[in-house]
Amino acid sequence: MNITEIFTRKNWVLLKAMVSTDFKLRYQQSVLGYVWSVLKPLMLFAIMYLVFVRFLRFGADVPHFAVALLLGIIMWNFFNETTTGGMMSVVGHGDLLRKIHFSKYVVVIASSMSALINFGINFVVVIIFSLFNGVQLSWTWLLILPIVLELYMLSLGVAFFLSAVYVNLRDLNPIWEVVMQAGFYATPIIYPISLIASKAGDLGPLFARLDLILNPVAQIVQDARHVMIAPENPTIWEWVSNPFLKVWPIIFTFLIFIGGLGYFTAKSKYFAELV
């Protein structure tokens, strides 16, 4: 099986149909329908903002931290939604895999594209919120495109791997929920990364650097805040001097994508028998 198969007309038509169906079914029979795709992150943002910004005073020294918080939330939600939905996509389309011959990559990519549409809707809200909060419109906003591409490749690579593992290990779902919960708090979303550097004693700066080096989502979120909200938001480029370590998160993302894709390809020939 080759991923280029997805570009055949049959698989392309099936991909578009799956994306459309998945997005329509997401809020079917709910009163507010698609509005929930915007309301859910906004409600989470409101709670986080009240608790961590207003009460605990996180980010008081960070320009436009409310915008940074909202941006971090929707980027994390995209990663969570893509990996979790992708993990269950193969098993969820088991009947289709047994009855129709098509590229199995389609089911995972379709799930990720549905999450990407949701992200796009929420990103428009972030842009509007940014302008209302005095964030200056700049050409650097265009740099958000390669950053989102990096996030998408990372998410899709993890989704490919998880979906192949989930076929044999259904206990993976609750395990991944715990990993996602831990990852949310390990990523500087509800707090600025400068908080780690200042509150963790002498080792604070080291911990902050390690978070950016070892946690690709942290690096992606910080890069997005840097180019879109304020250059005062530190990135790995300012905090790490080693040239290799500066680009390591990008290399790591590429390795995750290739590794996840390769594992999925190797296991996909057994999917129809196991789902």
Stockholm file with secondary structure:
# STOCKHOLM 1.0

chainA/1-275         MNITEIFTRKNWVLLKAMVSTDFKLRYQQSVLGYVWSVLKPLMLFAIMYLVFVRFLRFGADVPHFAVALLLGIIMWNFFNETTTGGMMSVVGHGDLLRKIHFSKYVVVIASSMSALINFGINFVVVIIFSLFNGVQLSWTWLLILPIVLELYMLSLGVAFFLSAVYVNLRDLNPIWEVVMQAGFYATPIIYPISLIASKAGDLGPLFARLDLILNPVAQIVQDARHVMIAPENPTIWEWVSNPFLKVWPIIFTFLIFIGGLGYFTAKSKYFAELV
#=GR chainA/1-275 SS CCGGGGGSHHHHHHHHHHHHHHHHHHTTTCSSGGGHHHHHHHHHHHHHIIIIIIISCTTTTSTTHHHHHHHHHHHHHHHHHHHHHHHTHHHHTHHHHHHSCCCTHHHHHHHHHHHHHHHHHHHHHHHHHHHHTTCCCCGGGGGHHHHHHHHHHHHHHHHHHHHHHHHHCTTHHHHHHHHHHHHHHHSTTSSCHHHHHHHSGGGHHHHHHHHHHHCHHHHHHHHHHHHHTCTTSCCHHHHCCCHHHHHHHHHHHHHHHHHHHHHHHHHGGGHHHHC
#=GC SS_cons         CCGGGGGSHHHHHHHHHHHHHHHHHHTTTCSSGGGHHHHHHHHHHHHHIIIIIIISCTTTTSTTHHHHHHHHHHHHHHHHHHHHHHHTHHHHTHHHHHHSCCCTHHHHHHHHHHHHHHHHHHHHHHHHHHHHTTCCCCGGGGGHHHHHHHHHHHHHHHHHHHHHHHHHCTTHHHHHHHHHHHHHHHSTTSSCHHHHHHHSGGGHHHHHHHHHHHCHHHHHHHHHHHHHTCTTSCCHHHHCCCHHHHHHHHHHHHHHHHHHHHHHHHHGGGHHHHC
//
